[in-house]
Amino acid sequence: MISMKTGLWPETVILKIWHRCILIALGIRVTMKGRLYDQRPLLVVSNHISWTDICVLGSKVNVTFIAKAELSKWPMVGGLSRLQRTVFIERERKRKSGQQASEIAQRLGQGDAMVLFAEGTTSDGTVILPFKSTLFGAATMALAEGTAERVFIQPVSIAYTRLQGIAMGRRQRAVASWVGDTDLATHAFELLAQGGMDVELTFGEPIEFAAGSSRKEATRIIEARVREMAAVSLRNPI
């Protein structure tokens, strides 16, 4: 943190180091396939399994997250998210949804690669929940506000594939997932007790979202690609 305040190292480098340290402590190894698209504005759309997804992505690429407001209160992860300029969304307060979408649109226009967990919650690591097209509203607003002529939307899949070197089944993948009312500290200790875990992070080909594009159709395409990439990772783990 001192380095970030004094400017000795770039902020992005410090954040990557922090994310990697958390993953090392938990025994999580990340294999990345593909790359983050280099054109902007870029909305990165991923499935969501656990709070560790933030570290998985943050350890490999320079991105900013769109996350639920509760995240800001989580120990350690909340602090890291704020340092990473995360946009916190209060999904229950619909009156603020337009303001929040506008902030995301502005950040897209400024060149930030924004990560959206489009399921709106975490899943069990095997079944991907339907993507919510309403969460793609920031791309539409970025076009409407004139901050961009088009927005690139890139599908990304996260798959927890091996536990102690052995391919996971559905039961083992549930260990990696963070669902229900389990608090973060309890889940972190559960991960520590399991030993080494492998995760595959796959970047797919982006689509171009422009004026006249259908938000629902874009959601359908991206969801299908994320499902396909995750299925490949689970069937044939590296």
ABEGO torsion letter per residue (X at the ends): XAAAAAGABBAAAAAAAAAAAAAAAAGBBBBBBEBBBABOBBBBBBBBABAAAAAAAAAABBBBBBBBAAAAABBGAAAAAAAAGBBBBBAABAAAAAAAAAAAAAAAAAGBBBBBBAAGBBBAGABBBBBBAAAAAAAAAAAAAGABABBBBBBBBBBBABBGGBBBBAAAAAAABBBEABBAAAAAAAAAAAEBBBBBBBBBBBBBBBBGBBAAAAAAAAAAAAAAAAAAAAABBX
